[in-house]
C-alpha cells in the first residue's frame, strides 16, 4: 500500500525493500486495475510494474522481513497461477502478456 502522497512506483520499490530486502528499480507499468469497493475496503488501484530479472545474487539475498509474508518461492508461471487466488492469477497472466507484448493492460 502506498503511504500518503507517495507515488505508486516509489511505494512498490519501498515495499520490496521493507518486506523482502530486495532493491529494484521498477520499470514500466504492465497492468493497472481499478478494483471496486469490496468487504470493508474502499475502491483501489492496483499497479503491476516490470521489476526486471533478478541476478543470482539478488535472488539468493531475498529475505522475508515482514510477518505478513509466511513464505516465498520462485516458480514457473503456470505454477504461480495455480498457487494464487483466481483474481490475482488473472492479473499475473495479464501482466505477463503485457510484458511480452510491450504493452500496458488496463481493467475495471
N, CA, C and O atoms as a GROMACS GRO file, in nm:
protein
  432
    1UNK      N    1   0.084  -0.118   0.000
    1UNK     CA    2   0.000   0.000   0.000
    1UNK      C    3   0.088   0.124   0.000
    1UNK      O    4   0.189   0.131   0.070
    2UNK      N    5   0.047   0.220  -0.079
    2UNK     CA    6   0.118   0.348  -0.082
    2UNK      C    7   0.087   0.426   0.045
    2UNK      O    8  -0.023   0.418   0.100
    3UNK      N    9   0.184   0.501   0.090
    3UNK     CA   10   0.163   0.591   0.202
    3UNK      C   11   0.111   0.724   0.147
    3UNK      O   12   0.112   0.745   0.026
    4UNK      N   13   0.065   0.811   0.233
    4UNK     CA   14   0.011   0.939   0.190
    4UNK      C   15   0.109   1.014   0.101
    4UNK      O   16   0.226   1.029   0.136
    5UNK      N   17   0.061   1.061  -0.013
    5UNK     CA   18   0.139   1.140  -0.109
    5UNK      C   19   0.259   1.065  -0.166
    5UNK      O   20   0.356   1.128  -0.209
    6UNK      N   21   0.254   0.933  -0.167
    6UNK     CA   22   0.363   0.851  -0.221
    6UNK      C   23   0.323   0.800  -0.359
    6UNK      O   24   0.217   0.738  -0.373
    7UNK      N   25   0.404   0.824  -0.460
    7UNK     CA   26   0.372   0.773  -0.594
    7UNK      C   27   0.372   0.619  -0.595
    7UNK      O   28   0.447   0.556  -0.520
    8UNK      N   29   0.289   0.558  -0.680
    8UNK     CA   30   0.280   0.412  -0.684
    8UNK      C   31   0.414   0.343  -0.710
    8UNK      O   32   0.444   0.242  -0.646
    9UNK      N   33   0.494   0.394  -0.801
    9UNK     CA   34   0.624   0.331  -0.831
    9UNK      C   35   0.713   0.331  -0.707
    9UNK      O   36   0.774   0.229  -0.674
   10UNK      N   37   0.721   0.445  -0.639
   10UNK     CA   38   0.802   0.454  -0.517
   10UNK      C   39   0.747   0.361  -0.409
   10UNK      O   40   0.825   0.301  -0.334
   11UNK      N   41   0.615   0.349  -0.400
   11UNK     CA   42   0.554   0.260  -0.300
   11UNK      C   43   0.594   0.116  -0.326
   11UNK      O   44   0.630   0.043  -0.233
   12UNK      N   45   0.588   0.074  -0.451
   12UNK     CA   46   0.627  -0.063  -0.485
   12UNK      C   47   0.772  -0.092  -0.453
   12UNK      O   48   0.805  -0.196  -0.397
   13UNK      N   49   0.860   0.002  -0.489
   13UNK     CA   50   1.002  -0.016  -0.460
   13UNK      C   51   1.027  -0.021  -0.310
   13UNK      O   52   1.105  -0.104  -0.262
   14UNK      N   53   0.961   0.067  -0.236
   14UNK     CA   54   0.977   0.070  -0.090
   14UNK      C   55   0.928  -0.060  -0.027
   14UNK      O   56   0.995  -0.117   0.059
   15UNK      N   57   0.812  -0.107  -0.070
   15UNK     CA   58   0.755  -0.230  -0.014
   15UNK      C   59   0.848  -0.350  -0.038
   15UNK      O   60   0.864  -0.434   0.050
   16UNK      N   61   0.908  -0.358  -0.156
   16UNK     CA   62   1.001  -0.469  -0.183
   16UNK      C   63   1.120  -0.466  -0.088
   16UNK      O   64   1.164  -0.571  -0.039
   17UNK      N   65   1.173  -0.347  -0.061
   17UNK     CA   66   1.286  -0.337   0.032
   17UNK      C   67   1.241  -0.375   0.173
   17UNK      O   68   1.307  -0.453   0.242
   18UNK      N   69   1.128  -0.318   0.216
   18UNK     CA   70   1.080  -0.343   0.352
   18UNK      C   71   1.042  -0.488   0.376
   18UNK      O   72   1.071  -0.542   0.483
   19UNK      N   73   0.977  -0.552   0.279
   19UNK     CA   74   0.922  -0.685   0.302
   19UNK      C   75   1.014  -0.799   0.261
   19UNK      O   76   1.006  -0.908   0.316
   20UNK      N   77   1.102  -0.774   0.162
   20UNK     CA   78   1.188  -0.882   0.112
   20UNK      C   79   1.335  -0.845   0.106
   20UNK      O   80   1.417  -0.927   0.064
   21UNK      N   81   1.370  -0.723   0.147
   21UNK     CA   82   1.510  -0.681   0.139
   21UNK      C   83   1.560  -0.671  -0.004
   21UNK      O   84   1.680  -0.686  -0.029
   22UNK      N   85   1.470  -0.647  -0.097
   22UNK     CA   86   1.503  -0.650  -0.240
   22UNK      C   87   1.495  -0.509  -0.298
   22UNK      O   88   1.388  -0.449  -0.302
   23UNK      N   89   1.609  -0.457  -0.341
   23UNK     CA   90   1.614  -0.324  -0.400
   23UNK      C   91   1.616  -0.337  -0.552
   23UNK      O   92   1.714  -0.383  -0.611
   24UNK      N   93   1.506  -0.295  -0.616
   24UNK     CA   94   1.497  -0.294  -0.763
   24UNK      C   95   1.440  -0.160  -0.806
   24UNK      O   96   1.374  -0.091  -0.729
   25UNK      N   97   1.467  -0.126  -0.930
   25UNK     CA   98   1.408  -0.007  -0.990
   25UNK      C   99   1.289  -0.056  -1.073
   25UNK      O  100   1.306  -0.133  -1.168
   26UNK      N  101   1.171  -0.010  -1.038
   26UNK     CA  102   1.051  -0.052  -1.109
   26UNK      C  103   1.052   0.009  -1.249
   26UNK      O  104   1.078   0.128  -1.267
   27UNK      N  105   1.022  -0.075  -1.347
   27UNK     CA  106   1.016  -0.030  -1.485
   27UNK      C  107   0.877   0.019  -1.520
   27UNK      O  108   0.808   0.080  -1.439
   28UNK      N  109   0.837  -0.010  -1.642
   28UNK     CA  110   0.708   0.040  -1.691
   28UNK      C  111   0.591  -0.034  -1.627
   28UNK      O  112   0.606  -0.144  -1.574
   29UNK      N  113   0.475   0.029  -1.632
   29UNK     CA  114   0.352  -0.031  -1.580
   29UNK      C  115   0.309  -0.142  -1.676
   29UNK      O  116   0.295  -0.119  -1.796
   30UNK      N  117   0.287  -0.261  -1.622
   30UNK     CA  118   0.237  -0.372  -1.701
   30UNK      C  119   0.085  -0.380  -1.694
   30UNK      O  120   0.018  -0.396  -1.796
   31UNK      N  121   0.031  -0.367  -1.572
   31UNK     CA  122  -0.114  -0.366  -1.557
   31UNK      C  123  -0.153  -0.256  -1.460
   31UNK      O  124  -0.080  -0.223  -1.366
   32UNK      N  125  -0.271  -0.202  -1.485
   32UNK     CA  126  -0.333  -0.107  -1.394
   32UNK      C  127  -0.479  -0.149  -1.382
   32UNK      O  128  -0.551  -0.151  -1.482
   33UNK      N  129  -0.521  -0.181  -1.262
   33UNK     CA  130  -0.658  -0.228  -1.238
   33UNK      C  131  -0.727  -0.137  -1.139
   33UNK      O  132  -0.670  -0.098  -1.037
   34UNK      N  133  -0.852  -0.104  -1.171
   34UNK     CA  134  -0.939  -0.042  -1.073
   34UNK      C  135  -1.021  -0.154  -1.012
   34UNK      O  136  -1.087  -0.229  -1.083
   35UNK      N  137  -1.015  -0.164  -0.880
   35UNK     CA  138  -1.090  -0.267  -0.807
   35UNK      C  139  -1.195  -0.195  -0.725
   35UNK      O  140  -1.163  -0.112  -0.640
   36UNK      N  141  -1.321  -0.227  -0.750
   36UNK     CA  142  -1.431  -0.162  -0.681
   36UNK      C  143  -1.435  -0.195  -0.533
   36UNK      O  144  -1.367  -0.288  -0.488
   37UNK      N  145  -1.515  -0.121  -0.458
   37UNK     CA  146  -1.528  -0.149  -0.314
   37UNK      C  147  -1.570  -0.293  -0.291
   37UNK      O  148  -1.654  -0.348  -0.362
   38UNK      N  149  -1.511  -0.353  -0.190
   38UNK     CA  150  -1.543  -0.491  -0.156
   38UNK      C  151  -1.515  -0.513  -0.008
   38UNK      O  152  -1.412  -0.469   0.045
   39UNK      N  153  -1.606  -0.582   0.058
   39UNK     CA  154  -1.590  -0.605   0.202
   39UNK      C  155  -1.574  -0.473   0.275
   39UNK      O  156  -1.647  -0.378   0.248
   40UNK      N  157  -1.478  -0.467   0.365
   40UNK     CA  158  -1.457  -0.343   0.442
   40UNK      C  159  -1.372  -0.240   0.366
   40UNK      O  160  -1.348  -0.131   0.419
   41UNK      N  161  -1.326  -0.272   0.245
   41UNK     CA  162  -1.232  -0.185   0.174
   41UNK      C  163  -1.301  -0.095   0.073
   41UNK      O  164  -1.399  -0.133   0.010
   42UNK      N  165  -1.247   0.026   0.059
   42UNK     CA  166  -1.290   0.117  -0.047
   42UNK      C  167  -1.233   0.068  -0.179
   42UNK      O  168  -1.160  -0.032  -0.184
   43UNK      N  169  -1.266   0.138  -0.287
   43UNK     CA  170  -1.207   0.103  -0.415
   43UNK      C  171  -1.057   0.133  -0.410
   43UNK      O  172  -1.010   0.206  -0.324
   44UNK      N  173  -0.984   0.074  -0.504
   44UNK     CA  174  -0.839   0.093  -0.506
   44UNK      C  175  -0.786   0.074  -0.647
   44UNK      O  176  -0.852   0.017  -0.734
   45UNK      N  177  -0.665   0.122  -0.667
   45UNK     CA  178  -0.592   0.100  -0.792
   45UNK      C  179  -0.478   0.004  -0.763
   45UNK      O  180  -0.407   0.019  -0.663
   46UNK      N  181  -0.461  -0.095  -0.849
   46UNK     CA  182  -0.353  -0.193  -0.835
   46UNK      C  183  -0.261  -0.176  -0.954
   46UNK      O  184  -0.303  -0.194  -1.069
   47UNK      N  185  -0.137  -0.142  -0.928
   47UNK     CA  186  -0.035  -0.127  -1.031
   47UNK      C  187   0.056  -0.248  -1.028
   47UNK      O  188   0.096  -0.293  -0.921
   48UNK      N  189   0.090  -0.302  -1.144
   48UNK     CA  190   0.194  -0.404  -1.154
   48UNK      C  191   0.301  -0.347  -1.245
   48UNK      O  192   0.275  -0.315  -1.361
   49UNK      N  193   0.422  -0.333  -1.191
   49UNK     CA  194   0.535  -0.279  -1.265
   49UNK      C  195   0.628  -0.391  -1.308
   49UNK      O  196   0.631  -0.498  -1.246
   50UNK      N  197   0.702  -0.367  -1.414
   50UNK     CA  198   0.807  -0.459  -1.456
   50UNK      C  199   0.923  -0.443  -1.359
   50UNK      O  200   0.984  -0.336  -1.351
   51UNK      N  201   0.954  -0.549  -1.287
   51UNK     CA  202   1.063  -0.545  -1.190
   51UNK      C  203   1.194  -0.597  -1.245
   51UNK      O  204   1.292  -0.606  -1.171
   52UNK      N  205   1.196  -0.631  -1.374
   52UNK     CA  206   1.320  -0.680  -1.434
   52UNK      C  207   1.345  -0.825  -1.396
   52UNK      O  208   1.259  -0.894  -1.343
   53UNK      N  209   1.465  -0.868  -1.426
   53UNK     CA  210   1.509  -1.004  -1.395
   53UNK      C  211   1.613  -0.998  -1.284
   53UNK      O  212   1.708  -0.920  -1.292
   54UNK      N  213   1.594  -1.077  -1.182
   54UNK     CA  214   1.688  -1.077  -1.070
   54UNK      C  215   1.815  -1.152  -1.107
   54UNK      O  216   1.811  -1.254  -1.176
   55UNK      N  217   1.926  -1.100  -1.061
   55UNK     CA  218   2.053  -1.173  -1.074
   55UNK      C  219   2.052  -1.287  -0.972
   55UNK      O  220   1.968  -1.289  -0.882
   56UNK      N  221   2.144  -1.379  -0.986
   56UNK     CA  222   2.154  -1.490  -0.890
   56UNK      C  223   2.180  -1.437  -0.749
   56UNK      O  224   2.124  -1.490  -0.653
   57UNK      N  225   2.264  -1.334  -0.736
   57UNK     CA  226   2.293  -1.281  -0.603
   57UNK      C  227   2.170  -1.209  -0.544
   57UNK      O  228   2.146  -1.218  -0.424
   58UNK      N  229   2.094  -1.139  -0.628
   58UNK     CA  230   1.972  -1.076  -0.578
   58UNK      C  231   1.873  -1.183  -0.531
   58UNK      O  232   1.815  -1.172  -0.423
   59UNK      N  233   1.856  -1.286  -0.612
   59UNK     CA  234   1.761  -1.392  -0.577
   59UNK      C  235   1.802  -1.462  -0.447
   59UNK      O  236   1.716  -1.491  -0.364
   60UNK      N  237   1.929  -1.488  -0.431
   60UNK     CA  238   1.973  -1.557  -0.309
   60UNK      C  239   1.968  -1.466  -0.187
   60UNK      O  240   1.972  -1.514  -0.074
   61UNK      N  241   1.960  -1.336  -0.208
   61UNK     CA  242   1.955  -1.241  -0.098
   61UNK      C  243   1.816  -1.206  -0.050
   61UNK      O  244   1.800  -1.131   0.046
   62UNK      N  245   1.713  -1.260  -0.114
   62UNK     CA  246   1.576  -1.230  -0.073
   62UNK      C  247   1.551  -1.289   0.064
   62UNK      O  248   1.573  -1.408   0.088
   63UNK      N  249   1.503  -1.205   0.155
   63UNK     CA  250   1.474  -1.246   0.292
   63UNK      C  251   1.342  -1.186   0.336
   63UNK      O  252   1.320  -1.066   0.319
   64UNK      N  253   1.256  -1.267   0.391
   64UNK     CA  254   1.128  -1.217   0.442
   64UNK      C  255   1.155  -1.135   0.568
   64UNK      O  256   1.217  -1.183   0.663
   65UNK      N  257   1.107  -1.012   0.567
   65UNK     CA  258   1.126  -0.927   0.684
   65UNK      C  259   0.994  -0.865   0.730
   65UNK      O  260   0.993  -0.767   0.805
   66UNK      N  261   0.883  -0.922   0.685
   66UNK     CA  262   0.750  -0.874   0.724
   66UNK      C  263   0.667  -0.994   0.768
   66UNK      O  264   0.655  -1.091   0.694
   67UNK      N  265   0.609  -0.988   0.888
   67UNK     CA  266   0.532  -1.103   0.938
   67UNK      C  267   0.408  -1.135   0.855
   67UNK      O  268   0.350  -1.242   0.870
   68UNK      N  269   0.366  -1.042   0.765
   68UNK     CA  270   0.252  -1.070   0.678
   68UNK      C  271   0.285  -1.177   0.574
   68UNK      O  272   0.195  -1.238   0.516
   69UNK      N  273   0.415  -1.199   0.549
   69UNK     CA  274   0.459  -1.294   0.448
   69UNK      C  275   0.511  -1.418   0.519
   69UNK      O  276   0.604  -1.411   0.599
   70UNK      N  277   0.449  -1.532   0.488
   70UNK     CA  278   0.488  -1.657   0.554
   70UNK      C  279   0.598  -1.731   0.480
   70UNK      O  280   0.680  -1.798   0.542
   71UNK      N  281   0.600  -1.719   0.347
   71UNK     CA  282   0.698  -1.792   0.267
   71UNK      C  283   0.700  -1.733   0.127
   71UNK      O  284   0.609  -1.660   0.088
   72UNK      N  285   0.805  -1.764   0.053
   72UNK     CA  286   0.811  -1.727  -0.088
   72UNK      C  287   0.882  -1.839  -0.163
   72UNK      O  288   0.954  -1.921  -0.105
   73UNK      N  289   0.860  -1.840  -0.293
   73UNK     CA  290   0.926  -1.939  -0.378
   73UNK      C  291   0.936  -1.883  -0.519
   73UNK      O  292   0.853  -1.802  -0.560
   74UNK      N  293   1.037  -1.926  -0.590
   74UNK     CA  294   1.049  -1.894  -0.732
   74UNK      C  295   0.990  -2.013  -0.807
   74UNK      O  296   1.040  -2.125  -0.796
   75UNK      N  297   0.884  -1.987  -0.884
   75UNK     CA  298   0.814  -2.094  -0.955
   75UNK      C  299   0.786  -2.050  -1.099
   75UNK      O  300   0.791  -1.931  -1.131
   76UNK      N  301   0.758  -2.147  -1.183
   76UNK     CA  302   0.718  -2.118  -1.321
   76UNK      C  303   0.581  -2.049  -1.320
   76UNK      O  304   0.505  -2.060  -1.224
   77UNK      N  305   0.551  -1.979  -1.429
   77UNK     CA  306   0.428  -1.903  -1.441
   77UNK      C  307   0.304  -1.990  -1.416
   77UNK      O  308   0.215  -1.951  -1.340
   78UNK      N  309   0.298  -2.106  -1.478
   78UNK     CA  310   0.181  -2.194  -1.461
   78UNK      C  311   0.161  -2.233  -1.315
   78UNK      O  312   0.048  -2.237  -1.267
   79UNK      N  313   0.268  -2.262  -1.244
   79UNK     CA  314   0.259  -2.298  -1.103
   79UNK      C  315   0.215  -2.178  -1.020
   79UNK      O  316   0.133  -2.193  -0.929
   80UNK      N  317   0.267  -2.061  -1.050
   80UNK     CA  318   0.226  -1.940  -0.977
   80UNK      C  319   0.077  -1.918  -0.991
   80UNK      O  320   0.009  -1.884  -0.894
   81UNK      N  321   0.024  -1.935  -1.113
   81UNK     CA  322  -0.119  -1.915  -1.135
   81UNK      C  323  -0.203  -2.015  -1.054
   81UNK      O  324  -0.312  -1.980  -1.009
   82UNK      N  325  -0.154  -2.136  -1.036
   82UNK     CA  326  -0.226  -2.235  -0.956
   82UNK      C  327  -0.223  -2.200  -0.807
   82UNK      O  328  -0.316  -2.233  -0.734
   83UNK      N  329  -0.116  -2.134  -0.764
   83UNK     CA  330  -0.098  -2.103  -0.622
   83UNK      C  331  -0.176  -1.978  -0.578
   83UNK      O  332  -0.204  -1.962  -0.459
   84UNK      N  333  -0.210  -1.892  -0.672
   84UNK     CA  334  -0.271  -1.763  -0.639
   84UNK      C  335  -0.424  -1.769  -0.640
   84UNK      O  336  -0.483  -1.858  -0.700
   85UNK      N  337  -0.486  -1.672  -0.570
   85UNK     CA  338  -0.630  -1.655  -0.582
   85UNK      C  339  -0.664  -1.633  -0.728
   85UNK      O  340  -0.580  -1.579  -0.802
   86UNK      N  341  -0.781  -1.672  -0.774
   86UNK     CA  342  -0.815  -1.658  -0.916
   86UNK      C  343  -0.800  -1.516  -0.971
   86UNK      O  344  -0.750  -1.499  -1.082
   87UNK      N  345  -0.842  -1.414  -0.896
   87UNK     CA  346  -0.830  -1.277  -0.947
   87UNK      C  347  -0.684  -1.234  -0.960
   87UNK      O  348  -0.648  -1.163  -1.054
   88UNK      N  349  -0.601  -1.275  -0.867
   88UNK     CA  350  -0.459  -1.240  -0.873
   88UNK      C  351  -0.390  -1.320  -0.983
   88UNK      O  352  -0.301  -1.268  -1.050
   89UNK      N  353  -0.430  -1.445  -1.001
   89UNK     CA  354  -0.374  -1.526  -1.110
   89UNK      C  355  -0.406  -1.465  -1.246
   89UNK      O  356  -0.321  -1.464  -1.335
   90UNK      N  357  -0.527  -1.414  -1.262
   90UNK     CA  358  -0.563  -1.347  -1.388
   90UNK      C  359  -0.480  -1.221  -1.408
   90UNK      O  360  -0.435  -1.193  -1.520
   91UNK      N  361  -0.458  -1.145  -1.301
   91UNK     CA  362  -0.375  -1.024  -1.311
   91UNK      C  363  -0.232  -1.062  -1.350
   91UNK      O  364  -0.170  -0.994  -1.432
   92UNK      N  365  -0.179  -1.166  -1.291
   92UNK     CA  366  -0.045  -1.213  -1.326
   92UNK      C  367  -0.038  -1.251  -1.473
   92UNK      O  368   0.058  -1.215  -1.541
   93UNK      N  369  -0.137  -1.324  -1.522
   93UNK     CA  370  -0.138  -1.364  -1.663
   93UNK      C  371  -0.144  -1.242  -1.754
   93UNK      O  372  -0.075  -1.237  -1.856
   94UNK      N  373  -0.226  -1.144  -1.719
   94UNK     CA  374  -0.234  -1.022  -1.799
   94UNK      C  375  -0.103  -0.946  -1.796
   94UNK      O  376  -0.060  -0.892  -1.898
   95UNK      N  377  -0.037  -0.939  -1.680
   95UNK     CA  378   0.092  -0.870  -1.669
   95UNK      C  379   0.197  -0.940  -1.755
   95UNK      O  380   0.278  -0.874  -1.820
   96UNK      N  381   0.195  -1.071  -1.755
   96UNK     CA  382   0.291  -1.146  -1.836
   96UNK      C  383   0.269  -1.121  -1.984
   96UNK      O  384   0.365  -1.102  -2.059
   97UNK      N  385   0.143  -1.121  -2.027
   97UNK     CA  386   0.112  -1.091  -2.168
   97UNK      C  387   0.157  -0.950  -2.205
   97UNK      O  388   0.212  -0.928  -2.312
   98UNK      N  389   0.133  -0.853  -2.116
   98UNK     CA  390   0.174  -0.715  -2.141
   98UNK      C  391   0.325  -0.704  -2.148
   98UNK      O  392   0.378  -0.629  -2.230
   99UNK      N  393   0.396  -0.778  -2.063
   99UNK     CA  394   0.542  -0.778  -2.067
   99UNK      C  395   0.591  -0.827  -2.202
   99UNK      O  396   0.679  -0.766  -2.263
  100UNK      N  397   0.535  -0.938  -2.247
  100UNK     CA  398   0.578  -0.996  -2.375
  100UNK      C  399   0.540  -0.908  -2.494
  100UNK      O  400   0.613  -0.902  -2.592
  101UNK      N  401   0.426  -0.840  -2.485
  101UNK     CA  402   0.377  -0.758  -2.597
  101UNK      C  403   0.433  -0.616  -2.595
  101UNK      O  404   0.416  -0.542  -2.691
  102UNK      N  405   0.499  -0.579  -2.487
  102UNK     CA  406   0.548  -0.442  -2.476
  102UNK      C  407   0.434  -0.343  -2.456
  102UNK      O  408   0.444  -0.228  -2.499
  103UNK      N  409   0.327  -0.387  -2.393
  103UNK     CA  410   0.208  -0.304  -2.378
  103UNK      C  411   0.176  -0.285  -2.230
  103UNK      O  412   0.246  -0.335  -2.142
  104UNK      N  413   0.068  -0.211  -2.205
  104UNK     CA  414   0.013  -0.195  -2.071
  104UNK      C  415  -0.132  -0.237  -2.077
  104UNK      O  416  -0.203  -0.203  -2.171
  105UNK      N  417  -0.177  -0.311  -1.977
  105UNK     CA  418  -0.313  -0.362  -1.972
  105UNK      C  419  -0.389  -0.286  -1.864
  105UNK      O  420  -0.340  -0.269  -1.752
  106UNK      N  421  -0.511  -0.241  -1.898
  106UNK     CA  422  -0.596  -0.170  -1.801
  106UNK      C  423  -0.727  -0.246  -1.788
  106UNK      O  424  -0.782  -0.293  -1.887
  107UNK      N  425  -0.776  -0.257  -1.665
  107UNK     CA  426  -0.901  -0.329  -1.642
  107UNK      C  427  -0.978  -0.263  -1.529
  107UNK      O  428  -0.921  -0.219  -1.429
  108UNK      N  429  -1.110  -0.258  -1.546
  108UNK     CA  430  -1.200  -0.216  -1.437
  108UNK      C  431  -1.284  -0.335  -1.398
  108UNK      O  432  -1.368  -0.325  -1.309
   0.00000   0.00000   0.00000
